[in-house]
Amino acid sequence: MSWFKRKDSNIQTSTRKDMPEGVWIKVPTSGETVHRRELEENYWVDPASGYHFRVGSKEYFQYLFDEGSYSLLGEEIQSVDKLKFQDTKKYTDRLQEAKKKSGLTDACRVATGKLDGLPIVIASMDFGFIGGSMGSVVGERLALAIDTARKKEWPLLIISQTGGARMMESVLSLMQMAKTSAKLAQFHQEGGLYISYLTNPTTGGVTASFAMLGDFNIGEPGALIGFAGPRVIRQTIGQDLPEGFQTSEYLLEHGFLDFIVSRPKLKKKIAKLIRLVRNEVK
């Protein structure tokens, strides 16, 4: 029995073998394709171009906590629809859809554990939950993270990944800017160490509050960081923006960031900063 047949000048197999979906991932910046396993083993960073694919809190916790071991805090804090908000659909329906789709309870998770043997509190936002928007729950969980770090006298790391404030909660969302900033001011006054890691994207009210208040502000390579988006700014001022405007690299050059650190090197960098501040570097 022959497994091949000749048709015109081409040789074709009698049965078609389909490639499983999601095995090969296209890199947006270069157009090249990379095997999924290679990306997973490299922290979802393209080895060739250095492009950082977006990941969520689950991945950051896995990368940063020793042996991926951590304890979650504040998961019982849940969103409610105080304003009975509705646009094209009810806010309550959006919340349920986001929970089902993302597997998260809101756009921020808080965890404690050890990073390179150092106890630490890490709060990480997730763009997969309503664009990582900051509502009352995000603000309350961040406040919990700050208070926990303050009481335990542990360093605090907040990983930002957001489209800004959650407008479905209106002024209740905007109040989180003041609340988180005030909590961080108290943490700073008591000598706490706060490291802010800004990933792609970090925009809106988050940038205007806790994301830029770190003792060390670190950017992920190529991340979009800013308040208003480039299109809005361009329309407002009526001028073209500089090349690379609002990227981590541009902000580092103009003094808004202290470092740019790639994801695979982040754990080692944070551990070094903590030990430097504590004068524990050998």
Long-range contacts (C-beta under 8 A, 24 or more apart in sequence): 25-53, 27-51, 29-222, 42-264, 43-263, 43-264, 44-263, 45-262, 45-263, 45-264, 50-221, 50-222, 50-262, 51-222, 52-199, 52-200, 52-220, 52-221, 52-222, 52-223, 52-262, 52-263, 54-127, 54-161, 54-199, 54-200, 55-263, 56-102, 56-104, 56-124, 56-126, 56-127, 56-128, 56-161, 57-104, 57-108, 57-109, 57-124, 57-125, 57-126, 57-159, 60-122, 60-124, 60-159, 61-109, 61-111, 61-113, 61-122, 61-124, 63-263, 63-266, 63-267, 64-115, 64-122, 64-157, 64-266, 64-267, 64-270, 65-111, 65-113, 65-114, 65-115, 65-122, 66-113, 66-114, 66-115, 66-116, 66-117, 69-113, 69-114, 70-111, 70-112, 70-113, 70-122, 71-111, 71-112, 71-113, 72-109, 72-110, 72-111, 73-110, 73-111, 73-112, 73-141, 73-144, 73-145, 73-148, 74-110, 74-140, 74-141, 74-144, 74-145, 75-105, 75-109, 77-106, 77-137, 77-140, 77-141, 77-144, 78-105, 78-106, 78-137, 79-106, 79-135, 79-136, 79-137, 82-169, 82-172, 83-168, 83-169, 83-170, 83-172, 85-168, 85-169, 85-170, 87-168, 91-168, 91-169, 94-130, 94-168, 95-130, 98-128, 98-129, 98-130, 99-129, 101-128, 102-126, 102-128, 102-129, 104-128, 104-129, 105-137, 106-135, 106-137, 106-138, 106-141, 107-131, 107-132, 107-133, 107-134, 107-135, 107-137, 107-138, 107-162, 107-166, 108-134, 108-137, 108-138, 108-141, 108-142, 109-141, 110-141, 110-142, 110-144, 110-145, 110-148, 112-148, 112-152, 112-154, 115-157, 115-267, 115-270, 115-271, 115-274, 116-267, 116-268, 116-270, 116-271, 118-155, 118-271, 118-274, 118-275, 119-152, 119-154, 120-154, 120-155, 120-156, 120-157, 120-270, 120-274, 121-145, 121-148, 121-149, 121-152, 121-154, 121-155, 121-156, 121-157, 122-156, 122-157, 122-158, 122-159, 123-156, 123-157, 123-158, 123-159, 124-158, 124-159, 124-161, 125-159, 125-160, 125-161, 125-162, 125-206, 126-161, 127-161, 127-162, 127-163, 127-201, 130-166, 130-168, 131-162, 131-163, 132-161, 132-162, 132-163, 133-162, 133-163, 133-164, 133-165, 133-166, 133-167, 133-173, 134-162, 134-164, 134-165, 134-166, 134-173, 134-176, 134-177, 134-204, 134-205, 134-206, 135-165, 135-166, 135-168, 135-169, 135-172, 135-173, 135-176, 136-169, 136-172, 136-173, 136-175, 136-176, 138-166, 138-176, 139-173, 139-175, 139-176, 139-179, 139-180, 142-176, 142-180, 142-183, 142-210, 143-179, 143-180, 143-183, 146-180, 146-183, 146-184, 146-186, 146-187, 146-194, 147-183, 149-187, 149-192, 149-194, 150-186, 150-187, 150-190, 150-192, 153-192, 155-192, 155-193, 155-194, 155-195, 155-274, 155-277, 156-187, 156-192, 156-193, 156-194, 156-195, 157-194, 157-195, 157-196, 157-197, 157-270, 158-194, 158-195, 158-196, 158-197, 158-210, 158-211, 158-214, 159-197, 159-199, 160-196, 160-197, 160-198, 160-199, 160-202, 160-206, 160-207, 160-210, 160-211, 161-199, 161-200, 161-201, 161-202, 162-201, 162-202, 162-203, 162-204, 162-206, 163-201, 163-203, 163-204, 164-203, 164-204, 164-205, 164-206, 164-207, 165-204, 165-205, 165-206, 173-205, 174-205, 176-205, 176-209, 177-205, 177-208, 177-209, 177-210, 178-209, 180-209, 180-210, 181-209, 181-210, 181-213, 184-210, 184-213, 188-215, 193-273, 193-274, 193-277, 195-270, 195-273, 197-261, 197-266, 198-223, 198-225, 198-248, 198-257, 199-223, 200-224, 201-225, 202-226, 203-227, 203-228, 203-229, 204-228, 212-256, 215-277, 216-258, 216-259, 216-273, 217-256, 217-257, 217-258, 218-257, 218-258, 218-259, 218-260, 218-261, 218-266, 218-269, 219-248, 219-249, 219-251, 219-252, 219-257, 219-259, 219-260, 219-261, 220-248, 220-260, 220-261, 220-262, 220-263, 221-248, 221-249, 221-260, 221-262, 222-247, 222-248, 222-249, 223-247, 223-248, 225-251, 225-256, 225-257
